[in-house]
Amino acid sequence: MRVEGDGGEVASGRIFTITDIAEGMAVLDGNHPLAGFALRFDITVLDVRAASPEELADADSLRLPEFLRLAEPRSTTLH
């Protein structure tokens, strides 16, 4: 059985699959139905262009998306 999120911030419009019901509680799976499957795409490249000077400059600097951050390296000291 599949259900749709009720409009809360995280679940808005998201589809959940009920995978188990026990003792009055339901287990929901929020993964995409194709999660875990290998996908193969058939694409056609319509156009190729040279990178702009701005794109080339940006390629030299590492910029992570805002939702990612670099983790501090763990200590390599063995105890």
C-alpha positions as CSV (number, residue, x, y, z in Angstrom):
1,M,0.0,0.0,0.0
2,R,1.3,3.5,-0.8
3,V,0.4,6.7,1.0
4,E,1.2,10.3,0.3
5,G,2.7,12.8,2.8
6,D,0.2,15.2,4.3
7,G,1.9,18.4,3.5
8,G,4.4,18.7,6.4
9,E,7.7,20.4,5.6
10,V,9.6,17.1,5.0
11,A,6.9,14.8,3.7
12,S,5.0,17.2,1.5
13,G,3.8,15.3,-1.6
14,R,6.3,12.5,-0.9
15,I,5.0,8.9,-1.5
16,F,5.6,6.3,1.2
17,T,5.2,2.5,0.9
18,I,3.9,0.7,4.0
19,T,6.2,-2.2,4.4
20,D,4.9,-3.7,7.7
21,I,2.1,-3.2,10.2
22,A,2.5,-4.6,13.7
23,E,1.1,-3.7,17.2
24,G,-0.8,-0.7,15.8
25,M,2.2,0.9,14.1
26,A,3.2,1.1,10.5
27,V,6.7,0.9,9.0
28,L,7.0,3.4,6.1
29,D,9.6,3.2,3.3
30,G,10.2,6.7,1.8
31,N,12.8,5.6,-0.8
32,H,12.1,6.2,-4.4
33,P,10.5,3.1,-6.0
34,L,13.6,2.7,-8.3
35,A,16.1,3.0,-5.4
36,G,18.6,0.2,-5.5
37,F,18.0,-0.6,-9.2
38,A,20.7,0.0,-11.8
39,L,19.3,2.5,-14.3
40,R,20.5,2.9,-17.9
41,F,19.7,6.1,-19.8
42,D,19.7,6.5,-23.6
43,I,20.6,10.2,-24.3
44,T,21.5,12.3,-27.2
45,V,23.9,15.2,-26.9
46,L,22.2,18.1,-28.8
47,D,24.9,20.8,-28.5
48,V,28.5,21.2,-27.3
49,R,30.1,24.6,-26.5
50,A,33.3,25.9,-25.1
51,A,33.3,26.8,-21.4
52,S,32.9,30.5,-20.6
53,P,35.8,32.3,-18.8
54,E,33.6,32.3,-15.6
55,E,33.0,28.5,-15.8
56,L,36.7,27.9,-16.3
57,A,37.6,30.1,-13.3
58,D,35.0,28.3,-11.2
59,A,36.4,24.9,-12.2
60,D,39.6,25.7,-10.4
61,S,38.0,26.3,-7.0
62,L,36.2,23.7,-4.9
63,R,32.7,24.8,-4.0
64,L,30.5,22.4,-2.2
65,P,26.7,22.7,-2.2
66,E,25.4,24.4,0.9
67,F,24.0,21.2,2.3
68,L,27.5,19.5,2.4
69,R,30.4,20.3,4.5
70,L,34.0,19.0,4.8
71,A,34.5,16.8,7.8
72,E,37.6,17.2,9.9
73,P,40.1,14.4,9.4
74,R,40.1,11.8,12.2
75,S,43.2,11.4,14.3
76,T,45.5,8.6,13.0
77,T,47.0,8.0,16.4
78,L,46.8,4.3,17.3
79,H,46.2,3.3,20.9
